[in-house]
Amino acid sequence: MSTTSSLPPTETIYVRNLNEKVKIPELKAKLREEFSPYGNVLDVIAHKNLRMRGQAFVVFSSVSEATKAQEALSTGSHELFGQPIEVQFAKTKSDATIAQAGNEEALEKHKRRRLAEKELRQVESSKRQRTDTAGHSLARGHAATSVPTGPASGSSHHHKKAAKKDQLDFLPPNKVLFLQELPSGVTQSAVEAVFKKFTGFVEVRLMAVRRLGFVEFERDEDAVAAKEATSGLILDGSPVRITYAKK
């Protein structure tokens, strides 16, 4: 059943109770078709992951267009793929809305904030998962050690090395940040000056010869906030790559 939104109007409409069996490309095309009569649709956002299943966002050029769509489709009778849909205004602005304003700096800030919010959700999820029994961990460890592996060829070793580097960007949030590509000759005090202003700062550990470093905080949440704020960090003219350390 559709619902009247109690959230303040924005350019983005949140749609839920969508048929989960419909493939994402087909779903996005149908949503664009259904919402286009009410205005210029900038983007339709839908994903197949568990968290976003059965949901989507439709982004209009203006608040007035989104309002027309929300009012028209909140009657309780609109169906899509055999199911009544529920619509309301989204809680936050979309990337497409920020990009439309033409402010690249604001868009990057918006993306960093969105990433930080996602990482904080991961932290909360990780805390809940820590209540799992030790037996589950033991079973996973046994399964992992029972898989035989052969020697890697030179080519596969190269690909694995590249893949490992990419995987660092997707490590789960934790209280230690991993700094790479630090400038040659960087000092402990220079790195500390950047990070000690953030809540929960504990220490910096450098491996100067390898141009690597670790920054530890008291809590995972503190590290998430520091990582967001230092995105795009440049030290002595060199961009520094910041990810989470491998546990």
N, C-alpha and C positions, 0 to 999 in steps of 0.2 A: 504494500500500500504506500502511496506517495505521502509525503509529509510536508508541512509548512515549516520553513526554516526560521529558527529563532536567532540565528547568527547574523551579524551585520553584513549587508550586501558587499560582494566583491566580484571581480571579473571571472572567478572560477566557480563552477558548479560541481558539487560532489554527488556522484550517483552510486547507489548501492542496490542490493538485491538483484544483481544481474545474473543471468544464466551462466553458471560456471563451466558448462559443457561447450560453450561457444568459443572457437579459437580467437585469440587476441586480434589478429588482423581483421577478421570479419566483424568482431565486436566494435573495434575502433571505427571502422568504415560506417557501420550502422548508426553508431552514436553521432558521428559527424553529420550523417544524413538527417537524423531526427532533430538535432539541435540547430542546424543551419538556418531554418526558417526564421529563427529569432534573432539572428545577427551573424557577424563574421566570426567563425570559429578559428582561433589561432592554433589550438592544439587539443588533442585528445590523449590522455595519459591512462594507460592500463597495463598491468603486468600479470604474469601467470604465477608469481610466487605466492606462497600460502597467505602472507599478510595482506596482499592486495586482491586476492581472489574474490570475484563477485562485486568488485568496486571499480570505479573509474573517475577521472576528473575531466571536465570539459571546460576549456579556457576560451572566453570571449574577448573581443577587442575592448569592450567597455562594460562598466557596471550596469548601465541601463539595459544593454542587450542581455546580460546574464539575468537581470531581474525579470525581464519579459519571459525568458525560458523557465525560470524558477516558478513564476506565478502560473504559467500555462500548464506546467507538468506536475503541479502539486495538487491536482484535483482528486487524486486517488483512483483514476481510471486508466492511466496510461500504462500500456504493457509493451515489453520488448522481449522478443524470443519467448513468448508465452508466460512471462512473469511480470507482475506489477512492479514498476521501479519506484524507488524512493530518491527524492532529490532535495538538496539543501545547499546553501552557500558553503564553500570551503573555508577552513579556519585560517589558512595562510595563502599568500599570493604565490602564483606559479612562476617558474623560470621564464616562460613565454611572456608573461605580463611585465616582469622586470626588464626583459630584453627589449620589449616594445618601446620602453621609455628611452632606450638608447644610451643608458648609463652602464658602461662595461664594469666599472668599479663596483656599483651597487649590485650588479648581477653576480659577480664573483663573491661578494660578501654574503649575498643571499644563499649561494650554493654552499659556501663554507658553513653557514649556520645550519642549513638543512643536513649536511653531512654530520655535523656535531650532534644534532638531535638524533640522527640515526645511530650514531656510535653510543650515545647515552642509553638508548633503548637496548643496544647490544649488551651494555654493561649490566643493566637490570636483568636481562634474560640470563646472562652468565651467572649472576648471583643466585637466581632461582635454580639453575641447573646444578649448582654445587651441592644441592640437597640430594642428588642422585646417590644411590648406594655404591659402595666401593666395588661390589660385585659386577656392576655394569662396566666400570672402568677396566676391571680385570679381564672381562670377556672381550672387550674391544682390543686390549693389549695382546691377548692371546691370538685373536684373529689376525692382527697386523703382523705378528712375528711368524705366523704359519704360512705366509705367502712367499714363495721362493722368488729370488731376483737373480738375474744373470749379470754378467759384466756388461757395462755400457760401452757402446762404440763411441768413437770420437765425435761423430755427428750427433748422436743422441745425448752425449754429455754436454755438448754445446747448447742444445735446445733445453735441456734440463736446467742448465745454469741460467739461461735467459728467463725461463719460466719461474725459477726460484726468485729472481729479482722482481718480477712482476707480482708474485704472490705476496711480497712484503707489503704491498699497498693494500692488501686485503686481510692482513692479520687482525684478529679481534682486539678491541681496545683494552689496554691495561695501563698500569700506573707508570710504566717506563717507556719513554720515547727513544727512538733510535735515530741518530743523526748520521747522514752519509754525505759524502762529497764536501766535507768541511774544507775551507781554504788551507793551504799549506802554511804551517807556522801559527795556526790559530791557538790562542791561549785559553787556559781554564777560565780566567777572569772574564774574558770577552764573551764566552758562552754563558757563564753564570749571570752576567749583566743582562742578557736577554731573558733568561727564564726565572731568575730569582724573584721577580716582581709578581709572579703568579701564585695564587693560593695553593698551599700544600707543597711547595717546592722543598725538596730534600737535598739533592746533590747532583753534580755533574761529574761524569767519569769519561775521560778522553783517551782515545787510542790515536794520538796525533800522527804517528808514522803512517797509519792506515787511513787517516782522515775520517775517523769514525768517532762517535761519542754516544753516551747514554745520559738521559736526564730523568731522574727519578722523582716521583711525587708521592704524597701520602695516600692518595686515593685514585682509582681509575678515572673518576669524574674530573679530578683536577688536571690530569694529563690530557683528557679530551678537550677541556677549555683552553689549555695552553697550546695544543696542536692547532686548534681552529684559529687562535689569535696570531700564531706565527707562520701560518700558511704563506708561502712565497718569500720566506726569510732569505735575506742576502747578507752575508758576512764578508767584509773585505772585497766586495765586488763579485763574490761567488754565490750562486743560488744553492741553498742547502736543502737536501731531501730529508723530509721528516716523516717517519712512519712509527708504528708501534713496535716495540722490541718483541722478539720471539720468546715466548715463555719456556 
